[in-house]
Amino acid sequence: MKDLDKIEEKTDKTLASLAGIEQAKPKPFFYTRLETKMQQRYAPMPKFVLRPAFIWSFLALIVVLNLGVMIRYSQKTKTSEAQNANAFAQEYGLSSFDTNL
């Protein structure tokens, strides 16, 4: 019973101390200084980068490069798979190994 009274008393003291608190206010011109810092750190992109012609040509270049890499990789893997199969067959003495992968 005494413990509950002590807890309630401490809670009341804590709530009473919070009653006089005011909202914190920033220094004058805080928001303008913050805006300036953000603009300096994150400089806007040049205007030509945002033009649709530049964006479409950039995307087309990425697609062409991806297709080139895919074609080149697929050609290399076809020959290397057959070579790997033949090397495996020779290594383990398999004369009738099917290399149609």
C-alpha positions in Angstrom: 0.0 0.0 0.0 2.8 2.4 0.9 4.6 1.5 -2.4 1.5 2.5 -4.4 1.3 5.8 -2.6 5.0 6.5 -3.3 4.6 5.6 -7.0 1.6 7.8 -7.3 3.4 10.7 -5.6 6.4 10.4 -7.9 4.1 10.3 -10.9 2.3 13.4 -9.8 5.6 15.2 -9.3 6.8 14.3 -12.7 3.6 15.4 -14.4 3.7 18.7 -12.4 7.2 19.4 -13.6 6.1 18.9 -17.2 3.3 21.5 -16.9 5.6 24.6 -17.3 7.5 23.4 -20.3 7.3 25.5 -23.5 7.8 24.4 -27.1 11.4 24.8 -28.2 12.0 27.5 -30.8 14.8 27.5 -33.4 17.3 30.3 -33.8 16.3 33.1 -36.1 16.6 32.3 -39.9 17.0 28.5 -39.1 14.9 27.4 -42.0 16.7 29.7 -44.6 20.1 28.4 -43.4 18.9 24.8 -43.6 17.5 25.4 -47.2 20.9 26.9 -48.2 22.8 24.0 -46.8 20.6 21.5 -48.6 20.9 23.3 -51.9 24.7 23.4 -51.6 24.9 19.7 -50.8 22.4 18.4 -53.3 23.0 20.6 -56.3 20.3 20.3 -59.0 21.0 18.4 -62.2 21.9 20.2 -65.4 18.8 21.0 -67.4 19.9 19.0 -70.5 19.8 15.8 -68.4 16.1 16.2 -67.8 15.2 16.6 -71.5 13.2 13.6 -72.9 15.6 13.2 -75.8 18.5 12.7 -73.5 16.6 10.3 -71.2 15.4 8.1 -74.1 18.8 8.0 -75.7 20.4 7.0 -72.4 17.8 4.3 -71.9 18.3 3.0 -75.5 22.1 2.9 -74.9 21.6 0.8 -71.7 19.3 -1.6 -73.5 21.8 -2.0 -76.4 24.7 -2.6 -74.0 22.6 -5.2 -72.1 21.7 -7.0 -75.3 25.3 -7.0 -76.5 26.5 -8.5 -73.2 23.7 -11.2 -73.3 24.5 -12.2 -76.9 28.3 -12.4 -76.2 27.8 -14.4 -73.0 25.4 -16.8 -74.6 27.9 -17.5 -77.5 30.7 -18.1 -75.0 28.7 -20.5 -72.9 27.6 -22.7 -75.8 31.2 -23.4 -76.9 32.5 -23.7 -73.3 29.8 -26.2 -72.3 30.8 -28.5 -75.2 34.4 -28.2 -74.3 33.7 -28.9 -70.7 31.7 -32.0 -71.5 34.5 -33.3 -73.8 37.1 -32.6 -71.1 35.0 -34.4 -68.5 34.5 -37.4 -70.8 38.3 -37.6 -71.5 39.1 -37.2 -67.9 36.9 -40.1 -66.7 37.5 -42.3 -69.8 33.9 -42.0 -71.1 34.0 -42.7 -74.8 30.2 -42.5 -75.5 29.4 -39.2 -73.6 26.5 -37.3 -75.1 27.6 -33.7 -75.7 24.3 -32.4 -76.9 23.7 -30.0 -74.0 
